[in-house]
Amino acid sequence: MERDCELEIKFAVLEERMNTHEARIDSTLNALRADHNAMRTDIERGQKVQIQWTIGAVVAAVIIIIGAVGLLTQAS
């Protein structure tokens, strides 16, 4: 009987520890999800900026080429 009581106490302690660890794991998982979502947002923002710079560079190159062709045709 006494042995059963000790086992029940040990079981209750282990169950409490398990619940504590489960709560920590859930908390950590939620933090990781928040970080992941923030990182995804940063990546999407970075891709948009990269696209804008690429378009700007292409437009600038076209303008320079048109200007150079215009100068060459006027000189001849």
C-alpha positions in Angstrom: 0.0 0.0 0.0 2.8 2.4 1.0 4.6 1.5 -2.2 1.5 2.4 -4.3 1.4 5.7 -2.6 5.0 6.4 -3.3 4.5 5.5 -7.0 1.5 7.7 -7.2 3.5 10.6 -5.8 6.4 9.9 -8.2 3.9 9.7 -11.1 2.3 13.0 -10.1 5.8 14.7 -10.0 6.7 13.2 -13.4 3.4 14.3 -14.9 3.9 17.9 -13.6 7.4 17.9 -15.1 6.1 16.7 -18.4 3.4 19.4 -18.4 6.1 22.0 -17.6 8.3 20.7 -20.5 5.3 20.7 -22.8 4.5 24.3 -22.0 8.2 25.3 -22.7 8.1 23.4 -26.0 4.9 25.1 -27.0 6.3 28.5 -26.0 9.5 27.9 -28.0 7.5 26.7 -31.0 5.4 29.8 -31.0 8.5 32.0 -30.8 10.0 30.1 -33.7 6.8 30.5 -35.8 6.9 34.3 -35.1 10.5 34.5 -36.1 9.8 32.5 -39.3 6.9 34.8 -40.2 9.1 37.9 -39.6 11.9 36.4 -41.7 9.4 35.6 -44.5 8.2 39.2 -44.5 11.8 40.5 -44.6 12.6 38.2 -47.5 9.6 39.3 -49.5 10.4 42.9 -48.8 14.0 42.3 -50.0 12.8 40.7 -53.2 10.6 43.6 -54.0 13.5 46.0 -53.5 15.8 43.8 -55.6 13.2 43.8 -58.4 12.9 47.6 -58.2 16.7 48.1 -58.4 16.9 45.7 -61.4 14.2 47.5 -63.2 15.9 50.8 -62.5 19.2 49.6 -63.7 17.7 48.3 -67.0 15.9 51.6 -67.5 19.1 53.5 -66.9 21.0 51.3 -69.3 18.4 51.7 -72.0 18.5 55.5 -71.5 22.3 55.5 -71.7 22.3 53.4 -74.9 19.7 55.6 -76.5 21.7 58.7 -75.6 24.9 57.2 -76.9 23.2 56.2 -80.2 21.8 59.7 -80.5 25.2 61.3 -80.0 26.8 58.9 -82.5 24.2 59.7 -85.1 24.5 63.4 -84.6 28.3 63.3 -85.0 28.1 61.5 -88.3 
